[in-house]
Each structure stands twice: as structure tokens, then as C-alpha cells.
Amino acid sequence: RIAYVNGQYVPHGSAQIHVEDRGYQFADSVYEVCLVVDGKFWDIDGHLARLRRSLSELDIEMPMPESALRIVMENVRKRNHLKSALIYMQVSRGVAPRNHLFAKGLVPSVVMTAKRFDLDQSDEKAAKGISIISQPDIRWGRTDIKTTGLLANAMAKNAAHEVGAAEALLVRDGFVTECSSSNAWIITKDGVLVTHPKDHKILGGITRATAFECAQELQLSVIERPFTLNEVFAAREVFLTSASSIVMPVVTVNGRQIGDGAPGPITIRLREAYKAKARAL
Ligand code: PMP
């Protein structure tokens, strides 16, 4: 495997970043995970726009023009001999002697890696549906910025894993925000799709945005509003969205069965519509 690190393509096993990189010491860095389907970048404009926004919210310079980032992403894919892949890209503020204050003129560190991906790889999981549990959302107040400060997310996912669940549904002030690495949706008894509004409390998922479009194309009604855990239990269907799992049906929450305990028909239609859209690229 080949990684890109600050201008060089190096063997993955020996790819290195300095110990005083601010990404390492302060999680002063942002990232993106992009899908490549059959050699074509999927939702790349959305990912690059989100990267630009994350960096700008933190006052970190774009490390290179977007056009150059696209070329590096494509090179990383090719050098790893992958047609379909997940490209991981991380940009930190740079290397400086440890100090909370941002030094002037830092050069951002850029890392990219690639791993194999297939649109169908989560099909088996999706056919069964996943179980999730709720966890308190103890993350900071700007989870809309895609920073690598993911410790609270990692702790929540591990808590889920310990009880055999696949994801943690995060609850803040009585409302579901999202999951540890995906956005959360419910479908009410009236057939309305509901997901948390895109504000400072959630990461605006790129898959969330595309699933939104797919839902509208399927003439489903979608609204963005916060919802409670009780609404989750009462929902007809529950599903999650993320680049790696696409549209993933949820069949139990805190051990309670959702609907009839099988992946819901609307979720399945949405998953199929999403895949068809990605393949038609
Ligand atoms: N929320 C969180 C907290 C995430 O980490 C992710 C995936 N990185 C998402 C939502 C989904 O985002 P996307 O659809 O862009 O993968």
C-alpha cells in the first residue's frame, strides 16, 4: 500500500508525521473520507467543499488548490491499484513546538491513504439490519467541523461494540443528534423521513445530503428536525447514512425492536436508489 505524505508517495508502513504535528498533539486537524466507485470520485465536490469549510472554520489554509488535491487523490487511488476505494485525507495545521497558540505561517501537513471499497460490501449487513444503542453525546460544541478529535465518538462506538451493537446513537439534551460515525434518520408511522437539522450539533454528512436528494426523487417526504429517543422507539423504520455504509437499516435500538424487526421497505428502496445514483455517475 502507498500513502501520500506532504508531497511524497511512500510505502504505507513507513509513512510518518512529526511528533510535534499539531494534529497529533491537539487534534488540530480535519479529515475527509471519499468514495471512488469504478474509478470515479463520488460526491467529490461535496467532500472538497466540506474540507474547505472545516479548514476555514479553524483558520487553517487550504494546503493546495482543490485541483491539486483531486490529482493527489487520484494518484493515491491509482498507486494502490484500486478501482473502487475509500480515500482518507487528513490536513493538520502543521508542525510547531507544542503551544496552544497557533504559530504564524505554519505549513499544513497533508496525508492521504486508500483502502479497498465496494458499494456492495455492506450488503450482507444491510440485509440483516444492525443493532445500535444510545449513548450520551459528550462531544464538543462544533461537531459540524470534521476534525480528528474523535475520542468521544470512539468511546461511544466502543461502548456499543461491548454489548454487541454496531453503532452508538448519540443523545444530547434529550434529542438524538447523530451516530458516532454516521447520520441518524427515522421514518415516522406517517411515512415521513426525519433527520437532525444541519447545525453545529451534527456533521453534515455528504451521504446524508445525497440520501436527502434520493428521498425527494422517490417522492418521499423529508423533514429536518431534532427527534427524541422515544420517537426512535416508535418509528416505523430507522436507518443510518455514511460514506462507508451508504444507507444502513437499523433493526433494534437499546434491545428494542424497530417496526417488525426487519430492515424496512423504504430504507431498502432508498439504499437501492442511492447505489443506482452512484453507479450512474
Ligand atoms: N457523522 C459523523 C460523526 C461521522 O463521523 C460521519 C462519517 N465520517 C458521518 C456523520 C457521515 O458523513 P459522510 O456521509 O460524509 O460519510
Boltz pocket constraint, residues with backbone or C-beta under 6 A from the ligand:
constraints:
  - pocket:
      binder: B
      contacts: [[A, 33], [A, 143], [A, 153], [A, 178], [A, 179], [A, 180], [A, 181], [A, 182], [A, 183], [A, 203], [A, 204], [A, 205], [A, 206], [A, 207], [A, 208], [A, 241], [A, 242], [A, 243], [A, 244]]
      max_distance: 6.0
